[in-house]
Amino acid sequence: MTSPLSARAFRTLFAAQICSLVGVGFLTVALSLAAWRLGGPESGGQVLGLLLALKMVAYVGLAPVSEALLARVPRKAAMVGLDAGRMLLLVPMVFAVAPWQIATLAFLFFVLASGFTPLFQSVIPDVLPDEAQYTQALAWSRIAYTLESVLSPVIAAMMLKLVDPNALFLCAALAFVGSVGFLLATPFPARGTTLRKGPFIQRALRGMTIYSRTPRLRGLFLLTLALSLSMAWVLVNTVVYAGTRLGDADGLYPVLMAGYGAGAALGAVSVPRLLRRIPERRAMIWGVFGFAAVGALFALLPQPSLAGLLVVWAGFGLTSSLALTPGGLVIARSANPDDRAAVFAAQFSLSHAGWLVAYPLAGALAASLGLEPALLALAGLSVLTAGVAMRAWPAFDPLERVHTHPDLPPDHPHLRRHDGQGGQSRHAHAYHIDDLHPRWANAQV
């Protein structure tokens, strides 16, 4: 199988993604330090909490709206404009002297990000129409996301020895300069010719409509939510665990997260080969149940040595990649090319809504129950949610479905395309919710 990196368009898009992720990583550290500087010991945490809440508001509420607004704009121009806008917003953050100033700039940054990320995700399957290549590309993307979350704080910490904390905003801006350059160098495939008509709110909610009427996408959301319930414990409480149980938050938190990153990278690399043998649904279920099992065993057994802890955190990372990596393939298979951006925007919004629940729940349970009991409770919630997902997403889920169109005239282009002999004739093709197929068709053996 040819590597996706052999395609020039994917190489430059992947390079743009890496630059963008580095910029976001630097911004995350810079915002944390700015919140401390502007809020001080008394309200620094409140300022950072406000910034993170604004991020979730933008991601959850505005992603579908952004997709509808950009639907008629050439994708290359839209992505370059959004990245350039994010770059320009980073510069005045250096000079912010009040919490409301940094909050306003950060919110505008997150608004642009809510439009960029789903659009970026929707371009990849058009660049790589071969499903095997696209699956490998998802693995590369998952590795990039994981390494960014692990390495960006480390790189930022090294840079802080050389530059002022506010200069991290400029470093982030330089990373976005690189992203814009790689996007400009990318040959974009043409967007489909279908322009959606109708009221704006209907177009804005199109992705959500497709998502809600497609059983496998409902299952995808529930499996993503199930994973986030347990995974939030790792992301929120690893630093707490390193400080309270191991006595060295500064030294051992990066070590544990490095173990997590190594496991996640290994899992992402393994997913394409695994998906050649089992369907995406089973892989994601294994990932969710595996993550919950690792968490439950860790919570119930005595505290392991540092080497054992690295194995546990690597297990967290491996199972999370197993659950998360196939999601893009599920979405690409569940929507027409013209609707992919809208469905990716719906997934982006819904998944962040899940994290909006999971993050505070992980922190609150750890504070009230203790670290290990909280992880055990969250693992149980993950298993219950995954059970609901298995009912929502049937195991027998063929892409092609036999159906009829009694409401279409016999000479309709859709019927002619699929050798139909009239509206009551039965025909089969890859089935997606769209204008001609507004309701899901039952699978037939």
C-alpha positions in Angstrom: 0.0 0.0 0.0 1.3 3.4 -0.9 1.9 5.8 2.0 -0.3 8.9 2.1 2.8 10.9 2.3 3.5 10.0 -1.3 0.7 12.4 -2.3 1.9 15.9 -2.5 -1.4 17.4 -1.4 -1.4 15.4 1.8 2.2 16.1 2.6 1.7 19.8 2.5 -1.6 19.6 4.4 0.0 17.4 7.0 2.8 19.9 7.4 0.2 22.7 7.8 -1.5 20.6 10.5 1.8 20.2 12.4 2.5 23.9 12.2 -1.0 24.7 13.4 -0.8 22.2 16.2 2.5 23.6 17.4 1.0 27.1 17.3 -2.0 26.0 19.4 0.3 24.2 21.8 2.3 27.4 22.4 -0.9 29.4 22.7 -2.2 27.0 25.4 0.9 27.5 27.5 1.0 31.3 26.8 -2.7 31.7 27.8 -2.1 29.8 31.1 0.8 32.1 31.9 -1.1 35.2 30.9 -4.0 34.1 33.1 -1.7 33.8 36.1 0.0 37.2 35.2 -3.3 39.0 34.8 -5.3 37.3 37.6 -2.6 36.7 40.1 -2.9 34.1 42.9 -6.4 35.2 43.8 -8.1 34.9 40.4 -5.6 33.4 37.9 -7.5 30.1 38.0 -10.8 31.9 37.3 -9.3 33.7 34.3 -7.9 30.5 32.9 -11.3 28.8 33.5 -13.0 31.6 31.7 -10.7 31.2 28.7 -11.3 27.4 28.5 -15.1 28.0 28.9 -15.0 30.5 26.0 -13.1 27.9 23.9 -15.8 25.3 24.5 -18.6 27.8 23.7 -17.0 28.6 20.4 -16.3 24.9 19.5 -19.7 23.6 20.6 -21.9 26.4 19.4 -20.3 27.9 16.4 -18.7 25.1 14.4 -21.9 24.2 12.5 -22.7 27.9 11.9 -19.1 28.5 10.6 -19.4 25.6 8.2 -22.6 27.0 6.7 -21.1 30.5 6.4 -18.1 29.1 4.5 -20.0 26.6 2.3 -19.8 28.9 -0.7 -16.2 30.0 -0.2 -13.4 28.1 -2.0 -11.9 25.8 0.6 -8.3 26.9 0.1 -9.2 30.6 0.4 -11.3 29.8 3.5 -8.6 27.8 5.3 -5.9 30.3 4.4 -8.0 33.2 5.6 -8.9 31.4 8.9 -5.3 30.6 9.6 -4.1 34.1 8.7 -6.8 35.5 11.0 -5.6 33.3 13.9 -2.0 34.4 13.3 -3.0 38.1 13.4 -5.0 37.7 16.6 -1.9 36.3 18.4 0.1 39.5 18.0 -2.1 41.8 20.1 -2.3 39.1 22.8 1.3 40.1 23.6 0.1 43.5 24.7 -3.0 42.6 26.6 -3.1 44.1 30.0 -6.6 43.2 31.3 -8.4 39.9 31.5 -11.2 41.1 29.2 -8.7 41.9 26.5 -7.1 38.5 26.5 -10.5 36.9 26.8 -11.9 38.7 23.8 -8.9 37.9 21.6 -8.8 34.3 22.7 -12.6 33.9 22.0 -12.1 35.3 18.4 -9.2 32.9 18.0 -11.4 30.0 19.0 -14.2 31.1 16.7 -11.8 30.9 13.7 -10.5 27.5 14.9 -14.1 26.2 15.1 -14.4 27.0 11.4 -10.9 25.8 10.4 -10.7 22.3 12.0 -13.8 20.7 10.5 -13.0 22.1 7.1 -9.5 20.8 7.3 -10.7 17.3 8.3 -13.2 17.2 5.4 -10.5 17.9 2.8 -8.4 14.9 3.6 -10.7 12.2 2.2 -11.0 14.2 -1.0 -7.2 14.4 -1.2 -6.9 10.7 -0.5 -9.9 8.9 -2.1 -8.2 5.6 -1.5 -9.7 4.3 1.7 -6.5 2.5 2.8 -4.4 5.6 2.3 -7.0 7.7 4.1 -7.0 5.3 7.1 -3.2 5.7 7.3 -3.6 9.4 7.1 -5.9 9.3 10.1 -3.2 7.4 12.0 -0.6 10.1 11.1 -3.1 12.8 12.2 -3.8 11.1 15.5 0.0 10.8 16.2 0.4 14.5 15.4 -2.4 15.5 17.9 -0.9 13.2 20.6 2.7 14.4 20.2 1.6 18.0 20.2 -0.2 17.6 23.5 2.9 16.0 25.0 5.7 17.9 23.4 4.4 21.4 23.1 4.6 22.1 26.8 8.1 20.7 27.0 9.2 22.8 24.0 7.5 25.9 25.5 9.3 25.3 28.8 12.6 25.2 27.0 11.9 28.3 25.1 10.9 30.2 28.3 14.5 29.9 29.4 15.4 32.1 26.4 12.4 34.4 25.9 9.8 36.3 27.9 6.5 34.4 28.5 4.6 36.9 26.3 6.9 36.1 23.4 5.2 32.6 23.2 2.3 34.4 21.5 4.7 35.5 18.8 6.2 32.0 18.5 2.7 30.7 18.0 2.1 33.3 15.3 5.3 32.2 13.5 4.0 28.6 13.6 0.8 29.8 11.9 2.9 31.6 9.3 4.3 28.2 8.4 0.8 26.7 8.3 -0.4 29.4 5.9 2.6 28.8 3.7 2.0 25.1 3.4 -1.7 25.6 2.7 -0.8 28.0 -0.1 1.4 25.3 -1.5 -1.3 22.6 -1.4 -3.2 21.7 -4.6 -6.8 21.5 -3.4 -9.3 19.2 -5.1 -12.4 21.0 -6.5 -15.4 21.2 -4.2 -18.6 19.6 -5.3 -20.9 21.7 -7.5 -23.9 21.3 -5.2 -24.8 24.6 -3.5 -27.2 24.1 -0.7 -30.3 26.3 -0.7 -32.9 27.1 1.9 -32.9 29.1 5.2 -29.6 29.7 6.8 -30.5 27.9 10.0 -31.5 24.8 8.0 -28.1 24.9 6.2 -26.3 25.5 9.5 -28.0 22.5 11.1 -27.6 20.2 8.1 -24.7 18.3 9.6 -26.5 17.8 12.8 -29.5 16.5 10.9 -27.5 14.0 9.0 -25.7 13.0 12.2 -28.9 12.5 14.2 -30.5 10.4 11.5 -27.5 8.1 10.9 -27.3 5.3 13.5 -23.5 4.7 13.1 -22.9 8.4 13.7 -25.1 8.4 16.8 -23.0 5.4 17.9 -19.8 7.3 17.1 -20.9 10.2 19.3 -21.7 7.9 22.2 -18.4 6.0 21.9 -16.5 9.3 21.8 -18.4 10.5 24.9 -17.8 7.1 26.6 -14.0 7.5 26.1 -14.0 11.1 27.1 -15.5 10.2 30.5 -12.5 8.1 31.4 -9.9 9.9 29.4 -10.7 13.2 31.1 -9.4 11.7 34.4 -6.0 11.2 32.7 -5.9 14.7 31.2 -7.2 16.5 34.3 -5.7 14.5 37.2 -2.3 13.2 36.0 -0.6 16.3 37.3 -2.5 15.9 40.6 -1.5 12.2 40.8 2.1 13.0 40.2 2.0 15.6 42.9 0.0 13.9 45.6 1.0 10.2 45.1 4.5 10.6 43.7 5.5 13.8 45.4 7.0 15.4 42.2 4.4 17.0 39.9 7.0 19.1 38.0 9.3 16.2 37.4 7.0 13.2 36.9 4.0 14.7 35.2 5.9 15.1 31.9 7.2 11.5 32.3 3.8 10.0 32.7 2.4 12.1 29.8 5.4 11.0 27.7 4.3 7.4 28.4 0.8 8.2 27.4 2.1 9.8 24.2 4.2 6.8 23.3 1.2 4.4 23.8 -1.0 6.7 21.8 1.5 6.8 18.9 1.8 3.0 19.0 -2.0 2.6 18.9 -2.4 5.0 16.0 0.3 3.2 14.0 -1.5 -0.1 14.7 -5.0 1.0 13.7 -4.7 0.9 9.9 -3.6 -2.8 10.0 -6.2 -3.6 12.6 -9.0 -2.1 10.5 -8.1 -4.4 7.6 -9.3 -7.2 9.8 -12.1 -5.8 11.9 -14.8 -3.1 11.3 -14.4 0.4 12.8 -17.2 -0.2 15.3 -15.5 -3.2 16.9 -12.1 -1.4 17.0 -13.7 1.6 18.8 -15.6 -0.5 21.3 -12.3 -2.4 22.1 -10.7 0.9 22.6 -13.3 2.3 25.0 -13.6 -1.0 27.0 -9.8 -1.3 27.0 -9.4 2.2 28.4 -12.0 1.5 31.1 -10.4 -1.8 32.0 -6.9 -0.2 32.4 -8.4 2.5 34.6 -10.4 0.1 36.7 -7.4 -2.2 37.3 -5.1 0.7 38.1 -7.7 2.1 40.6 -8.2 -1.3 42.3 -4.6 -2.6 42.5 -1.8 -1.3 44.8 0.2 1.6 43.4 2.8 0.3 40.9 6.4 1.3 40.5 7.3 4.1 38.2 7.9 1.6 35.4 4.5 0.1 36.1 2.9 3.6 35.9 4.5 4.2 32.6 3.0 0.9 31.3 -0.4 2.0 32.7 -0.2 5.4 31.0 1.0 3.9 27.8 -2.1 1.6 28.0 -4.3 4.7 28.4 -2.7 6.2 25.3 -2.9 3.0 23.2 -6.6 2.4 23.9 -7.5 6.0 23.3 -6.0 5.9 19.8 -7.8 2.7 19.1 -11.1 4.4 20.0 -10.5 7.8 18.4 -8.5 7.1 15.2 -11.3 5.4 13.2 -13.8 8.3 13.7 -12.8 10.1 10.6 -13.3 7.0 8.4 -16.8 6.5 9.9 -17.7 10.1 9.1 -16.3 9.9 5.5 -18.3 6.7 4.9 -21.5 8.3 6.3 -21.9 11.4 4.2 -21.8 12.5 0.6 -18.7 14.5 -0.3 -20.7 17.7 -0.5 -21.9 17.2 3.1 -18.7 16.0 4.7 -17.7 19.4 6.0 -21.1 19.8 7.7 -20.9 16.4 9.3 -17.3 16.9 10.5 -18.5 20.2 12.0 -21.3 18.4 13.8 -18.8 15.8 15.1 -16.4 18.6 16.2 -19.2 20.4 18.1 -20.7 17.3 19.7 -17.4 15.8 20.8 -16.4 19.0 22.5 -19.8 19.1 24.2 -18.8 15.7 25.6 -15.5 17.1 26.9 -17.4 20.0 28.4 -19.2 17.5 30.6 -16.2 15.2 31.1 -13.5 17.7 32.2 -15.4 19.2 35.2 -16.8 15.9 36.2 -13.4 14.3 36.4 -12.1 17.2 38.5 -15.2 17.2 40.8 -15.2 13.5 41.4 -11.5 13.4 42.1 -11.9 16.2 44.7 -14.9 14.6 46.4 -14.1 10.9 46.1 -10.4 10.7 45.8 -8.3 10.0 42.7 -8.6 6.2 42.4 -12.3 6.0 43.3 -13.0 8.8 40.8 -11.3 6.9 38.0 -13.2 3.7 38.9 -16.5 5.6 38.8 -15.6 7.2 35.5 -14.6 3.8 34.0 -18.0 2.5 35.0 -19.8 5.4 33.3 -17.7 4.8 30.2 -18.8 1.1 30.1 -22.5 2.1 30.5 -22.3 4.7 27.8 -20.5 2.3 25.5 -23.3 -0.2 26.1 -25.8 2.4 24.9 -23.6 3.1 21.9 -23.6 -0.6 20.9 -27.4 -0.5 20.8 -27.5 2.7 18.8 -25.0 1.4 16.3 -26.0 -2.1 15.1 -23.2 -4.6 14.5 -24.7 -5.4 11.1 -24.2 -2.1 9.3 -23.6 -2.4 5.6 -22.7 0.7 3.7 -25.0 -0.3 0.7 -28.7 -0.6 1.5 -31.6 -1.8 -0.6 -34.4 0.8 -0.8 -37.1 2.3 -3.0 -38.2 5.8 -3.9 -42.0 5.8 -4.3 -42.0 9.6 -4.4 -39.7 10.0 -7.4 -40.8 9.9 -11.1 -39.7 6.9 -13.1 -37.3 9.0 -15.2 -35.6 10.7 -12.2 -31.8 10.9 -12.7 -31.1 9.1 -9.5 -33.2 6.1 -10.6 -31.6 6.0 -14.0 -28.1 6.2 -12.4 -28.9 3.1 -10.3 -30.7 1.1 -13.0 -34.1 1.8 -11.4 -37.2 1.0 -13.4 -39.5 3.4 -11.4 -40.1 4.7 -8.0 -41.1 1.3 -6.6 -38.1 -0.5 -7.9 -35.6 -1.7 -5.4 -32.0 -0.7 -5.8 -28.9 -0.4 -3.7 -26.0 1.9 -3.3 -23.8 3.5 -0.5 -26.6 5.0 1.6 -26.3 8.5 3.1 -28.8 10.9 4.6 -29.4 13.6 2.0 -32.3 15.4 0.2 -33.2 12.2 -1.7 -32.8 9.9 1.4 -34.2 11.9 4.3 -34.7 8.8 6.5 -32.5 5.8 7.3 -33.1 2.6 5.4 -33.1 -0.7 7.3 -30.3 -3.1 6.5 -31.4 -6.3 4.7 -29.5 -9.5 4.8 
